[in-house]
Amino acid sequence: MPVSTPLMAIARLLFLSLSSSLLPLLAASRGGAQPAPTPELSTNATVSTNAAASTDAAVSGVPPLLTEQPSALVHAEALQEPAIAPAPLSTPAFVHPSVPLDLAQTEPQEILEEARADAPLQVPVGQGERISRISVRYANRVGSATPGRTQAYIITREFDLKPGDVYNPQRALEGLRRVVDLNAVRTARLSLEPDASPGTAAIVITIVETDNFAVRLDNQIATPWVLQGLARTRTVGAQPPRLSGFQLPGSLQWRNIGGNDQSLTLDLLAGDRSGGINLTFYDPWIGGTNRLGYAVNIQGLSYLNPTFNVGETAVRLPNANEDFWERRLGFGAQVVQRPLSGLAWAAGLSFQQISVRDQFWGDRVFAEDEFGNALTISDDGIDTLLTLNTAISLDQRNDPIFPTRGSRFRAGVDLSIPIGEASVFYTRPMANFSQFIPLSFIQVDNTPSTLIANVQAGSLIGDAPPYEAFVLGGSSSVRGFAAGELGNPQTFFQATLEYRFPFASVAWGEGLLRRVLGRETVFAGSVFVDYATGFGTQALITGEPGVVRNKPGAGWGFGVGLLAATDVGLLRLEFGISDEGGTTVVFNIGDRF
């Protein structure tokens, strides 16, 4: 089915929008940031957050907590590159208050306790002070000085500013943003303290650390993550493997190992149609490199693959079993880097053995279905897959959980390197772009309604194993169809328009709900329409699983949803209707965009 003219118009519009987002960033990376109007000033408390849980940190001899400063603060959203001339060193550029204001006396719960993820970061404007030193202090949730576990250089290395530099609020803000992104940090604030020499000041970063151990009800990672397994971030919604049915994900993480922000994470998944395990070690910074980290993992996954298990025409295994359990076992290594704010990339190498069986724990391996259609490339039913995976992400959203403005671009390429009997060789480029447009029709507690436009596309060039075909339909594709019900093409295009409108905001009191969901939950409704097409390429997949099962290959759906923005993630309950009259009701944790 050809892509309609309106959808092509949407794709062109979003491409132009993406270009306008990327060009300033590229210009800044080549020639430095360009001057912008003087930023708006704010006198609000400096608060920043990380979604992780808090803890009482642990090093003795910590100096008293940083006191409030009389200098104005720069709002993160207003600050680009301020045209602030450094003050002459002979003139005092910073005035200290005569009576220090202790954090513990200023409603510390409001200053250091968890805030909404979209709370703006703020840093002092400064008056051209020259930096004498950069210090790190540790606090607990109520604002009292406490020992700390994180080594100080783990915090200070996130700043491009060094002692001897003239204070620059833009660079300070970028460093503070990177600090709050650390797995070891729950909240952080940055202030200036006057030094003995006129015209100089010290940068002081006060942090609240996360717990040593954390348990979460998800397996997702925010940065690009190309290691195969439960934690991999998919570039496009139709990217395999696609899980379906009831799923209970969870992860246990040992954080900040040795005070170096390293982590060891055990991901688990239990469900009626899937089960898996993933163990990952991650170091966000290799030696003296520029924020280049690495990760290694081992993983195993067994699931009912909707490519084989869903369709209008039922197909069985040679032993008459209707369940096609796909098993993936493997390991891998990757490097990942965030060179600029909002920009991240990852590249890695993964080894997997893939087979189709008739039970979750089954020993019998099948290379064909009952009609002789191939399930794997190799004749013995076990394919060895070695892939070079790359991904890049440019995230300019105002909130990772419930964005109301900005954009997000993701792209990736999977390259299969021929090894073993199967000798699979393919290249899979993919791209995904979302634009969030705030609207003033409905607004609740400064959360506006939002129009979201999204386009995705991908292609499998070369050998096309059936288990690597794109999976159209489902909560991350076209709602109203079940996962895999719409088709399994070699090439696809997908577009979505969604309107979200908040209708209530609930502030939780002290107790379990606050600890699980956060201080505040915003409730919203949604109306959406999805469309996807495989361009008639289902027959190009080895074994033709989509053709054999009589899947339509293209279609659209629409529906409504109920959303709740929490610290756990975006909770989504969505009802969809397909163009063929089918319906689906799906509950998910996490945004599809």
N, C-alpha and C positions, 0 to 999 in steps of 0.2 A: 504494500500500500504506500503510495507516495506521500511525502511529508506535505501537509497543507501549507498554503501561503501564509496564514497567520503565524504558524509555528516557525517558518523561516524568518518572518519579520521579528519574532521574539528573539531567535538565535542571533540575528544581525544586531539587534538593539543591545543584547547582553555582551556581544563581542566588542562593540564600541565602548560600552561601559567599562569592560575589563581593560581595554587599551588605555582608557583615561586613568585607571587605577594604577597600572603598571608603569606608565611613562614617567610620572614624577618620582617613583621609587628608583627606577633605573638611573634617572638623572641625578638623584641624590647620591646614589652609590658611586657614580663616576666622578662627579664634580663637587660633592659636598652638598649639604642641605642649603636651600635657597632662603634668603631672608623673607620673613613674613611679618604681618602687622604685629604690633606689640600685643602680647597675650592679655586676656582678661584676668584680673586678679581676684582672689578669693581669700577669705579669712576663716574658712571652715577648718576643722581639725583634719590633719593629714592621716588618711586611713587607706590601706590597701589590703586586699585579701587573696588568699589561696583557698581552694575548696577543701583542702585537707584538714584533718582534725588537729587540735592544739595540744600542747604539753607544757610542763614546767621545765625550762631548760636547765643546764648544770655545770658552771665554772665559777670558782670562787674569786673574790677580789674584784667583782664587777663594779665600776664606778656608778654613781647615782644616775638614774634615768635622765635622759635629755629633757630639758624643760621647754615649755612653749616659748617661741621666739616672736618678737614684735614685727619682724619683716613679713611682707605679704607672701602669699603662696601662689604658685602657678597651677592653674587647672590643666589637667592632661589633655583635654579635648581642645583647649584654646591654644596650647603651646605648640608651635611648629619650630621656627628658628628665630628667637627674639633678637631684635636689633638693639642690644643693650651694650653700651660702651663701658669698658672696665673703668672703675673709679681710680683716680690717681692714688698710688700707694701711700702718699704722704697724708692723705685724708682718710680718717676712720670710715670704713665702708660698712660697718656693722655696729649696731648699738645693742648692748645686752640689757635686759630688763633689770631694774634695781632690785626687785623682789621676784626670785624665781617662782614659777608656778608649777607645783608638783603634779605629775600625771595622776597620782593616786587620789588627789583632791578634786579632780575634775571629771567625775563620773567615768572612771576607767573602763567600765563595761561598754560605754558608748565609744571609747577611743580605740581599744585594742581587741574587743571581742569581734566575732565574726560579723561581717557586713555583707550586703548584696554583692554578687560578683561584678556588677556593673558600676560599683562605686568608683568615682574617678580618682586616679592617682594625682597627688599634688606634691610639689617641691617648692622650697623657697625661691623667690626671684633672685635674691642676692643683689649686691651692689658692686660687682666687679672684684670681689675678694680673690686673693691668690690663696690656693689651697695649701695649708701647712701639713695636714695629715688626714687620713681616712680611718675612722675608728668604728668598731662594731660593739654594740651593747645588746644584752639579752633581757627580755622581760617575760613575765607570765601573763595570763589573760587579764588579770586585774591591774596591770600596769606597774607591778613591783619588780625591782631588779632581781635577777635570778641567775644562777650559773647556766652556762650554755654548752651544748655538745658540738655544734658546728664549728669547724675551724674558721678563724676570721678570714683567711685568704679566700675561702670558698665564696664569701660574700663580696669582698673587695675586688676580686678579679672580674666581677660582672660589670664593673664601671670602667669606661674608657678614660674618665678623669683620673689624673694621678697627682700626687703632691708636687707643687710647683706650677701646676696649670692654673689659669684664671677660671674661676667657677663659671660654669655654663649650665643654666637650668634645663636646656634641652637634653644635653648629654647626661645630666643627673637624673632626669626623668626616665630616659631610656635604661639606665643602669638599675634604677629602682624597679622598673617593670620586669627586668630580667631576674631580679632578686625574688620578687613575689612569685615568679614562675618556678623557682626551685622547689623540688620535692620536699626539702628539709624545712621550708619556711611556710608558716601559716599566714602571718601578716608582717608588714614592715613599714617603717616610716623613715624619712630622711630630714635632717635639720642641720643648720649651720651653728657652730659655736665660735665666738671670737677667740683669737689667739693673742699671745703677748705682743707680737709685732703688729703695728698699725697696718690696716689694709689686708690682713690675713685672717683666715678662718679655717676651722676644722669641719669636715663633713662627718657627721655621726649617723650611722644607720642603726636603728633599734629594731630588733626582730623578735617575733614570737615563733618558736619552733613547733613543728608537728610532732606527733607521737612517734616513738620508735617503730611501733607496729600498727598497721591499719588493716581493717577488713572492709571491703566494698562489695556492693551488689552489682558489679559490672566488670567487664574485661577490657574496656576501651581506654585508649591512650590518645591524648589530644594532638600530639605532634605526628608528622608523617612517620609511619612505622611499617617497614616492608618485610619484616620477618614473618614467615608463614606461621599460622597458629591462631589461637583465640583472640590475641590482642592486636592483630593486624588491622590497621585502618584502611578501609576500602576506598579506592579512588572514586568509583562509581557504584551506584546502588545495585546494578545488575552483575557485579563482579563475583565470580565464584570463589570459595564455596558459599552457598546461600543456605542458611539453616531455617527451619520452620517448626511449627508446633510449640508446645509449652517448653520454655527454657528457664532455668534458674542459674544465672551466671554468678560468679563470686571470685574474689581475689584476696589473698593474704600477702601483705607486703612488709618486708623488713626494710625500713627507711634509714637513710643517712648513716650507712655503715662506715665506722671509723671517723665520723664527722666530716666525710668527704662528699656527701650528697649522693653516694652510690646506693643502689637498691637491688634487692632480690625479691622477685614477685612470683607467686604461685597462683596461676589462674585455673579455675575449675568450671566446668559446665555440665549440668545434669538436666535432662529433658526427656520427654516421651519419644522424641524423634532424633535425639542427638546426645552426645556425651564427649567430653574432651578434657585434656590437661595440657598445661603449658608452664614451663619454668624458665624465667628470664633473669639474667643479670645485666644491669645497666649502669654505666659510668658516663655522666653527662659531659665530661671534660677530660680529654686525653692529654696529660702532661701540660706543656706550654702552648698547645694549639689554641686557636681562636674559637672557643666554644664548640669544638668538634668532639662528639661523644661516640661511644660504641655500645653495642649490646650483643649478647649471644643467647641462644635459646635451644631447648629441645621441646618437642610437642607431639601430641597425638590427638586425632579427631576421628570419630566414627559417627556418621549421620545418614539419614534417609535423604538421598539427593533428589530434589524436586525435578531435576532434568529427566530422571528415569521414573520417578514415582508419581508424577502428576501429568494428566492429559485426558483428552476426551476418549481416546482409545486405550484400554488397559493392555499393558505388555508385561509378561512374566519372565522369570528366569527359566532356564531349561528344566529345573526341578519343580516347576509350577509355583514357586514362591513368588509373591507379588512385591516383596520388600527388597529394594536395591540399597544395601548398606555400603556406602563408600567409606573406605578407611584410608587416612593419611597419617604417616609416621615420618618424622624428620627432625632436622636441626638446621641452624643457620647462624649467620653473623652479619651485622650491619654497622654502618657509621651514620650519624645523624648530626645536623648542625643547624643553628639558628643565627645566620650571619647578620640579619637586620630584624628590627621589631616587626613581628607578624609574618616574617618570611622564614621558612624552614625547608630543609630537604633531607632525604635519606637515600642510601644505596646499600644493597646487601646481596648476599649469596645464600641460597637456601637449597637444601637437599631433601627430597621427599620420595617415599615409595607409596604408590597409589594403587588400590585394588578395589574390586566390587565383590561383596559377600552377601549371603542371605540372612545373616543375623548380626547383631551388634558384636557379639563375641565369636562369631562364626569362623571356622577354619577353612571352609570350602571357598575357593576363588573361582570367579566366572569371567571369562573373556568375551562372551556373547550372550545375548538374550535368547528367548525361545525361538525367534525367527532368524537367528544367525547374524543379527546386527551387532557390530562391535561395541563393546563397553570400554575397552582399552586398546592401545596401539599394539602392544606385545601379545603374542599368542598364548603366553602362559598366564595372562590376566594380571600381572604385576608390572606396572610401569615405573621406571626410575626417572625422576624429574629433577634436573639441576637448573635452577633459574637465577638470573641476575635481575633483581627488582630495584626500580628507582621510583621515587615520588617527590613531588614538590608541592608546597602549600603556601599561598599568600592569603592570610586571614586579616581582614580589616573590619571585622564585626565589632560592635560595641560590647557584646556580651556573648561568651561561648555557649551559655546554656539557653538563653532566651533572647536572641538578637532582635533588635528593632530597626537597625540601620547599618549600613556598610555593605561589604561584599566578601565573598570567599571563593578563591579559585584553587582547584586541585588538579594535578595532572600526574600521570605515571606511565611507565613502560615496563612490561615484563618480557624478558628475553630468555627463552628456553635454550639451553646448551645441550646438544645431542650427546647422550651417553647411554650405555646399556643396550639391551635388545630393542627396546622401543625407539631409541635414538630420536626422541621428539625434538623438533625444531620449529619454534614459532616466535613471533613478535606481537605483543599486545599493547598498543598505545591507547590511552584513555584520558578523558578530560571532563571536568565537572565545574560549573560556575553558578553561583547563587548571588542574587542582588536583593537586599532588604531595603524597602522604601517605607519610611514612617509616614503615617497619615494621621490627620488631626480629627477624624470623625469621632473616635472614641478614645478616651484616655483615662487610666486609673493609676493614681500615685506616680505620675510622671512616666508611666509606661504607655506609649501610644499604640494604636492599631498599626498593623504592618502588612504591606503587600510584598509577597515573595515571588520572584521569578527564578526558575532554575532550568538549566539545560545540561544534558550529559550525553556523551557519545563514546564509542569504543569499537575496536576491530581486532580480530584474531587473524593475523597474517601468517601463512605457512601451514604446518601441520595443525589440525584442530581436533584434539582429543575431545570426546563428548563431555567429560567431566570438567573441561575448561571452557565450555560454551557459556555465553552470557545467559543470565536467568531473568527473563522478563515477567513482571507481575509481582504483587506482594507489597508490603508496607514501605519498602525502599524503592519501589518501581511504580507500577500502575495499581493503585488501590481499587478494590472491587474484584480483582483477580487474585487468586492464591499465588504464592511464590512459584514460579516456573510454569504457571498455567497459560500464560500468554505466549510464550515461545522460548526457544533456545537457539538464537541466531549466531552467525559468525561476526556480524556487524550490526550495531544498533544505534538509535537516536532516541532520546527521551526528553520530554519537556513537562514542566509543572507550573501552574499558577496557584498560589494559596494566599488567602486573606485571613489574618489572625486579629482578633479583637479581644482585649482584656475586659473582664466584667466584674472582677472582685480581687481584693488583696487581703490576705489574712496574716496578721502578726501573731506568731505562736508564743505563748508564755513559757516559763521554765518548765521543762519536762521532756519526755521521750520524743514527742513530735518535733520539738525545737532541735533536739540533738540529731534527729534523723533528717528532717526536711529543711532545717535552717531557720533563721530568724523570721523570714517572711516567705509566703508562697503567693505567687500571682496566678490567678486562674483566667483562662482565655478560651474562647471558642474559635473554630476554624472552618472555612469553606474552601474546597480545593477541586481542581480538575487536573488529571494526569493523562499523558499520551506517550506511547512508545511504538516504535516500528523496528523490525529486523531487516527491512529492505529485501525481503524474499531470500535471505541467505541461510535459512535453516538447513537446506540441502547440502551446504558446503561443510557441515560438521561431520566428522567420522561417525558412522553408524546412524546418522540422521535421526536423533532422538525426538526432535520436535516434529518432523514430518511423520514418522512412524506413529506417533501418539496424536496426530491430527490437531496440533496446536495452531491457533489462528495466525500467529506471527506478528500481528499489529493490532492495536486497539486502544481505547481510552476508557477512563473511569472518572467518577466524581463522587463527592461525599462531604461529610461534616465530621468535626472532631471536637474533643474536649481536652484541653491542655492544662498542665500544672507545672510551673517552673520552680524546682526545688534544688537543694544542694545535691541530691542524689542524681539529678539530671532532669531533663524535660520529660514528664510523664505524658504519654499520648494515648488516648482512647479514640479510635477512628472507625467510622462506618463508611464503607465504600460500595458503590454500585458500578458494575461494568457495563459497557455498551451492549453486551450480550444478555444482560439481565441478572447476572450473578451478583451476589453480595458477600461482603466480608466484614467482620468485626475484629479488630486487632488492637491489643494493648502492647505498647512499647515503652522502653526507657531510653531516652536519647533522641536527638533531633535527626531527621533524615537529610537535612541540608548541611 
